[in-house]
Amino acid sequence: MVQKSKRIFTLKIEKQLKFNDRFYLMEKIIVTGATGFIGRHAIQSLQKQGYDIHAITSKEKREHISNNITWHSVDLFDYAKVADFCRQVGATDLLHLAWYDDHKQRMTSLNNVAWVETSLHLIRKFAQNGG
């Protein structure tokens, strides 16, 4: 079986962990939609792989650290806050899972256009700040 790359981009390394006298690389990742159906499962996999996870959620006010996850409440539509967040975190990877999801209007909602614009802004700021 061919192992697929676990990253979309080849990026710089931020941290090293020492474990049993060996150094392991710890990459910093931003995960949006971290409390969603896909996000919560992705978080578990990323934890097992040793990522330093910076999870964004809009559902709950979470600003704490637990098991290599730092939770952040960031409104992705607030472009200034997204820019500041990306600058402060300086992540090496981005897993963008946040999106508008209304089961009845999933494919036809005009909110999808706003999410495309917001996603492009997030990706630009991520790239400008080390990603």
N, C-alpha and C positions, 0 to 999 in steps of 0.2 A: 504494500500500500504506500502510495506517495503521500508524504506529509505536506499538507498545505501550509503556507506561511500564515502565522497567526496575526500578522499586521498587514495593513494596506500599504503603508509607506515604510521605507527604510529611513530611519531617523536617528538622531543622536541619543546617547544613553545618559541618563540623569544620575542614577544612584548605583551603588554596589552594596550587596548584603554579604556579611560573612557568616557562613554556616559550616560547621565541622571543618574549620581551617581552610575552607575554599571560598572564593569570592564568586558571588552570583550577581548578575546584572538585574537591576530592578527598574523597569520602565514605568514612566508616569503616564497614565491614561485618563482622559476625560470621557465620561459616559453620560450622555443625555438620555432622558427617559428611563432612568435607572430603576424606578419603581414600577414600570409598566410590565406587561406580560413577558416580553422578550428581555427587557432590561434586567429584571431580577434574576433571570437564569444566566444571562451573560456575566453578571457580577460574580456569581458563584464560580464560573469557569475562570474568570480573570484572577480571582483570589487564589485559586489553586495553582495558577501559572506564576504567581508572585508579583503581579502588577501593583504599583502604588496607585490606587483608584481614587479619582476625584469625581464623585457621582453628583449629577445635577438632578434635582427633582422640583416640580412645582406643586406637588400635592401636599407636602408637609413641610413645616419649617424645621429643617434639620441642618444643624451647623455643628457636627461633632465627628469624632474619629473613632472607628472601631474596626478591628481586624483588617488593617491596611486599606480601609475605605474612609475617605473624608467626604462627608455629605455637605452639599451646598444647596441653598435655595437661590436660584438665579432665574430671573425672567428672561427667557431667550429673546423676547421682543424688545427688551431694553438694551439697545445697541451699546450704549456707554458702559453698562454693567458687564455685558459680555466681553467687551474689549478689556476692561479692568481684570476680570476673572481670568481670561486667557493669559494676560501679562503676568499676573501673580502666580498662577499655577505653573506655567512654562512646560506643559506636557509634551511628551514625545509622540503620543498616539491619541486618536479621537475615534470614539464609537458613538455615532449620532443616531439615536433611536427615537428621540422625541418627535411627535407629530400629532396633528389634529386627528381625532378618530371618533366620528359619529357613525354608528353602524348604518343608519338610514341614508346619510349623505356622504359617505366615505369617498365616493368617486366623483361627485358633482359639486362639492362644496367649494365656494370661493376662498375659504380658509386655506385650502391647499396652496394657492398662489402666495399668500402671506408666509406660509411655512417654507416655501422654496426660497423666498427672499431672505428670511431669517436664517435658514440653513446656509446659504451662501455667505452671509455676514459672519456667522460662526466659523465656517471653514477658513475664510480669509484671515480672521483674527487669530485663529489657531496657527495658521501657517506663518503669520507675521511674528509670532511669539515663540518660535522654536519648533513648531510642528511641521 
